[in-house]
Each structure stands twice: as C-alpha cells, then as structure tokens.
C-alpha cells in the first residue's frame, strides 16, 4: 500500500535521514507513549536510591504490615524503599546485556552475510543450535555450577543468550545491503573487507538494529527479573525487583503490595520498551499501517 | 511488528526443497537431511550443556558452598561421582555414551538415579503444554480474524496495542498477576498453587490447571495472533482475494474460504516455534504455580547445583524443541501445495 504511494509521489526532499526518522518516530503515538514510560521507570530505577525514605535493609516494622505506602516485606523492610533501590541492578544489567548482544549479534550476522557461502552456512548453523535453546535455559545451565553469580556473569549470560536472535535479524538486514552498488563500489576501490563492513554496511543498518535492540531490551529486562524471581541472585540481601517477588510470594495473600509493586514496575518497564521498539520498527517499515 | 518473527523466515529457508530429484526419492532425501540436521543440532546442544554445566564453573565448589574447604572427603567423593579428575573430552564421551543407553546418572541432591525421577514430570509438563496449545490456537486465530476484520480502524489498533503490551510482559509477571486477581487478592476462586500428592497428576484436580494454562496462553497467544494477522492482511491485499471480492463473494466467505487457509501455513510455523518456546517459558510458569513438571524440577536442580539432573532435563527440553520444529517443517510442507510439488517433481 505504502509502496505504491511512494512510487506515485517520488519524494523530492532528500532531507537528512537521521533527523527525519526521529521526527517520524515522534509522530508515532506508540513510540512517544512507550518512550515516556521507559524513561520514567528508568529514572525511577536510577535515582530511586537517592529519594528512598528508608534504607535498603532497614527494618521499619513487623513483617507484612501495612505501614508506609506499600507496607513492609517478609523481614519488615519498607517495600517502597526496596522498590526504589531494587531497579538499578535490573536496569544496568539489562542495558549492558542489550549492548553486548547488539554488538556481538550484529557482528556475527554481518560477517555471515558479507562472508557468504561456507561462512554463512557454518555460522548460521551454529546460531541455530543456540536458538534451539530457550533463553532462560541457557542462563540456568551455566548458573548450575556457579555458587554465587557476579553481576558481570549475568550481563554476559543474558547478552549471549540474546545475541543469536540479533544475529539472525542483522544477517537478514545485511543480506539486503551486501549486494548493493555502494558496497560493490567500495570493494572495487580496494577497501579492506573489515573496512567495508564498518564504513559501508553497518551505518545503513542503524534503524532496524535500533528496533531490534529495543526488543532485546524488553526480553533482557524480563530475563534478568526472571533470574531474580528464580532466587538466583548476586547478593541475597540486596533489593532487586525480581528477587523481591520471590522473597515476598508467601505473603501475597496478606500483603499483596510487597509482590505486586515490583510486578507492576517490571510490567510497566517491559511494556514501555516494547512499545518504543514497535514504534521504531513501524517507522522503519515506512508504512505505519497499524 | 516487534514480535519475534525472525525464526519464521529461517524455517522457510529450511524447507527449501532439493532440486533435480524426483518423487519419493526426493522426499526421502529431504526427510533424511532434516533428520540429520536435527541430530546434529541435538549433538551440539549436548556439548553446550555439558560444557556449561561442568566446565565453566566449579560444580563441586558450588554444591558444597562453605563446606568446600573443610570437607575434603566429600570433595573427593563428588569429584569422583562427576568424574572431574578426567579430561573434559573423556568425561563428555563417557557421559554421552551413558546418556544414549538411557543411564542419566545419579542425582547429587538425593543420590537416586535421575531417570526414575523425571518420567512423571515430563508427562505433567507435556500435558500442560498440550492443553495450553489447544486453548491458545483458536484464541489466537480468533483474535487475529476479528482484528483483521476491522483492519486499520480503531478496534484493530486497540487490539494490536493490547497484544503488544501483553507480549511484552514476562510470563512469570502474567502468572503472578493472575494469581493475585483470581486466587489471593481480588477474588478467591482458584487455587494459587498446584497441590498434587505423589503418584497423582495435577489434572486430577482440573481447577488447578486453569491458571497455569491461562498464563501460558496469555504469554503465547499475542505473538501468534499478531503474526497470523499480518499474514491475513497480506493475503487479503493480494490479487486473487481481490478477484474473489470482485466476483461478489461476501467478505466473510472470502475470509473463511480464501484467505484463512493461506494464512494458516505461516501460522503453523509460528505456533510450532511458540510451542517450542513454551518448553522454556514453562520453566517460570511451573515455578510460579509450583506445578510438578520438568521446569519446576529444573529450577530446583539448578538451585541444588544438581549437575546430572540439570543435564538430563535440559537435553529433554531441547529434544522436545527440536522435534516440534521438525514436525512443524513437515506439516508446513505438506500443507503448502507449492512446496509439496516442488519437492516431489
């Protein structure tokens, strides 16, 4: 539909691509709405610790009492304060994991697409093996033989379990680019292959990769929270949204907020990032049909 | 679309038919190739599982925790049980050999053979996933059809936005929200956890199945629905559907007879992928409801650092994943006339 419209009116304004893309995004309701939610939750997670009324491990009353905004948790700690402390780790691990998976996955995908033939076959076959593994399993098998994971391990695990998915997308996007004239031109000029990838192929993949990264961020937040929910943690006493759900689950009937507060924040965060990612994806498709 | 559509393209590459052969021989070679790839995948997965569980960290240290430095006898015993004094390669082939002959090793948590403790849980999980799939498929297709019916108008946009939001939610978040709504906080209609005695299956008490199934459906249906809708839209915009409309066939019949069937095939791939995904998603959902399945057992085993148990369970889950994908490939070939004739002619 939109394709025919484009053909009918060949856009005569070669506006700077970067700016117009962003402007188009700003006109997307989903992008704006999702972006605002994401930003709000991220700010809450980052600056929460500065404004928390009580300390992270400060006992303020009896367990599961209704003292304070969200009451107290299984140890009598203030739920609101722990909520404000508990986002930083989730946010930072999920963000770093997304960066890792985007960089790593893009490299793999582009090398496969640009290398072609045998390279492509082998890399993508190995990629499929990793894809045949549900993400949470990949994290769990590694965590089996680790007594107490460090934060960087979670970053690497979540990042690497996302990377094959990004690689698949990146390969698809890159396949459409590597046979284009400007790549052939660069090759004909005798550019090194690594230089062609970095200078010619990658810059043209920004938009789809951004959408993919947004999607990966959604899944990373979910995965990091899930790992905490399963009781696997870098520091048992520290506040962490996923872990808060786990520790307070038995009190769900008596003091629901101790569980529901972190559940709602995680839900808001993932909804925000997913809407943002979808907004970007729709702008990329140019149509914005739905 | 921000749903995870990528593997679908891949599935279609996979079904690219062999060229230059005829009839049955072509089918046999295609199936053999797919089976070979499945076995290869499982083999690589087994390496991955083995290395990840025994070589990346120190299982003995993880199992013993603080006792590691004081209890030398136990360290030696565990090292022997896990054969850790041998080289990684020797250990791997030893383990693989045992695994292929049905010897899954001995659980470290309770020193019982792993094989005997898994069977019931596998059945429980398969039943949970099967029921979820049976509920999910009509729901997802129904929503997609309603949405397509109102395409590019307000109800469609609203449905799509809701689906997008649901798709974003981690499955354990959905599970806990459902528990809060239906069993503990708002209403008190349904049990919050699955309670079933030893030797009993959870579906003996059907009420306990409702929330786990609902959670899995809510986790998966949005993806399937969005992809089916996208396929439906593509089909509805195609020339032959336009022709059907021009012939004066009512829109509902066009939808049912002309569009739906052609949108189902890509749907199968997505359903298969999502079913396979359920194999992983079920881990968290089972944990939320304490459902006696492989996922719950896997999490417990990971927390106990029970290496042989984790190895067996992850390989079983990965096996299910691979088999489901294989079946989906086969089904989509059989249901696509174009692909069918391409293979056999």
Interface residues (C-beta under 8 A of the other chain):
Chain A: X1 X30 X125 X126 X128 X129 X130 X131 X132 X133 X134 X135 X136 X137 X138 X140 X141 X142 X143 X144 X145 X146 X147 X165 X168 X169 X172 X211 X214 X215 X218 X221 X222 X223 X225 X226 X229 X230 X231 X232 X245 X249 X252 X253 X256 X259 X260 X263 X266 X267 X270 X271 X273 X274 X275 X277 X278 X281 X285 X289 X290
Chain B: X1 X2 X4 X6 X7 X9 X10 X40 X41 X44 X45 X48 X49 X52 X53 X54 X56 X57 X58 X59 X61 X62 X65 X151 X152 X156 X157 X160 X161 X164 X165 X167 X168 X169 X170 X172 X173 X176 X177 X179 X180 X184 X185 X192 X233 X237 X276 X277 X279 X280 X281 X283 X284 X287 X298 X299 X301 X302 X303 X305 X306 X307 X310 X314 X317 X318 X321 X322 X325
